[in-house]
Amino acid sequence: MTKNLERAALAFFLGAAVAFCGNYSSAQDDYLSDIMNRDDDPTGSFESSADSFSTGIAPPTNLDAPSSSSKTVDGKIVVYNAKVEIPKGEGYEAIISANGQGLLDELRLYDDNYDLAAELRALSEHIAGEIAQEQSQMDASGKQKETEKTTDPERARQDAVDDVDKQFSLLDRFGIAEKGESDRPQLRRGMVVRKGQYLGRLQDDELKQEFVVALQELLVARKEAEKTLEVDVAVAAAKVAQASFKRADSLNKSMPGSISPEEVDEKYYDWIRAAKSIEKARYDLEVNKEKVKVSLARANATLVQIRNRKLRSPMDGFIDEIYQNEGQWVREGDQVLHILRLDKVQVTGAIDASKNAPEDVDGKTIVVKVKRPGQTDAIKLTGKVVYVRQVVESGHYYFYAEVENQTIRSEQTGKDYWVLNPGSLVDVEVEAN
């Protein structure tokens, strides 16, 4: 009995399997037949049969189609899902990088009227005045001071201490002394900055010390260049030697043999040597003048390096990102700040090339409609198409429009926010006239 049941069950399963294979084969044959005959059926029998043959996989879509589309409504070209972007080119986005390596000494907002060049110029003039005054006192009593230094050890020690104090006093005027907490506000994201405004600096103490040394060298070189004493002495010596030679030569002519020829030649040599000393003194004076130029160039080069250590905003905007922190070591080229400007943005959309030509859009006024969450009425902003791309992609061509952005104030936060945000999608109407 059991064996009979097993045989019946096996026969049933074999019959079901044969029926299933037959049905599957029939469906597959129908599907292949549709594929083979699809060119003979322009009405789309392949699509309908493919739909009836469910595989669980959605039919492929055109991945190259533009994200936005357009249509003509009441004489206006309506573009959906146009993209808001930051305009290309300088003046709308900037990365401030470190121009050198060192510690990021501060990231703080300087006053709008802060002028680094004026500050350095004022400090230079003050330091130059102090050094010049000190040098004039040294010239007036230099020998006495030198005598005191050599004869009085205690006075020599005190003079050395005074010289060191003077150097630190000069360097302290550059802010190299111990720094206290700055009263300038620390940078934060969203902070508004203006073009040319200083935003921080890399450590520049060593450069400021080099500038003080270069300034001292410049003052010494300038004083040497203005000193014509050697030339005056050489001219006077040449005149004396010339007169001595002429007297000896005249006396020897009136009283032959009174002066030996050797002595006359020696006096003539003294005259020639004194005349050459004039040339040398004048040459040294010209060299000292060139040294002034070299010292000035070295001082200016140091000033340029000090200026480059300052971080300055290249445009009006706001701080979008801060990549480094105060006290962090940075290398040349490291990104420190990201500045954005959103008072003017770019809107890019795709136009159906089969319905509108590029000249229908180029130069036309557009209206951008922005509907913000929680608001019923859309905000309208106007702009102008500045460029139409002459390349058709997937049946569309792109246009680029500049739009003046606006801000709205939030009652909750009390802050202003831009209406158009880069990366968002908006609807645009292109005016016909």
QUIKA-V688464 format. One record per pair of residues at least 4 apart in sequence whose C-alpha atoms are under 6 Angstrom apart, sorted by the first residue. I is the first residue (numbers start at 1). J is the second residue. Records with the same first field share a line. If there is no record, write none. Layout:
I=J / J
This chain:
21=25
29=33
34=38 / 46
38=46
46=50
65=394
68=80 / 81 / 82 / 350
69=79 / 80 / 350
70=78 / 79 / 351 / 352
71=77 / 78
72=76 / 77 / 78
76=430 / 431 / 432
77=429 / 430
78=428 / 429
79=427 / 428
80=427
81=425 / 426 / 427
82=348 / 349 / 425 / 426 / 427
83=347 / 348 / 424 / 425
84=346 / 347 / 422 / 423 / 424
85=346 / 422
86=345 / 346
87=345 / 346
92=340 / 341
93=339 / 340
94=338 / 339
95=337 / 338
96=336 / 337
97=333 / 334 / 335 / 336
98=332 / 333 / 334
99=332
100=332
101=330 / 331 / 332
102=329 / 330
103=202 / 203 / 327 / 328 / 329
104=202 / 326 / 327 / 328
105=201 / 202 / 203 / 326 / 327
106=200 / 201 / 326
107=187 / 199 / 200
108=184 / 185 / 186 / 187 / 199 / 200
109=184 / 185 / 199
110=198
120=124
124=128
128=132
138=142
147=151
148=152
149=156
168=172
171=176
172=176 / 177
176=205
189=319 / 320 / 321
190=318 / 319 / 320
191=318 / 319
192=317 / 318
193=316 / 317 / 318
194=316
195=313 / 314 / 315 / 316
196=312 / 313 / 314
197=312 / 313
198=311 / 312
199=311 / 312
200=310 / 311
201=309 / 310 / 311
202=309
211=215 / 299 / 302
214=299
218=292 / 295
221=292
222=292
225=285 / 288 / 289
230=281
231=278 / 281
234=277 / 278
235=278
237=274
238=271 / 274 / 275
241=270 / 271
242=271
245=267 / 268
246=250
247=251
251=255
252=256 / 258 / 259
292=296
297=301
317=340 / 341
318=339 / 340
319=339
320=338 / 339
321=337 / 338
322=337
323=336 / 337
324=336
343=405
344=403 / 404 / 405
345=402 / 403
346=401 / 402
347=400 / 401
348=399 / 400
349=398 / 399
350=396 / 397 / 398
351=396 / 397
352=396
353=395 / 396
362=385 / 388
363=385 / 386
364=384 / 385
365=383 / 384 / 431
366=382 / 383 / 384 / 429 / 430 / 431
367=381 / 382 / 428 / 429
368=380 / 381 / 428
369=378 / 379 / 380 / 427
370=378 / 379
371=378
383=402 / 403
384=401 / 402
385=400 / 401
386=400 / 401
387=399 / 400
388=399
389=398
392=396 / 397
406=418 / 419
407=416 / 417 / 418 / 419
408=416 / 417
409=415 / 416
410=414 / 415
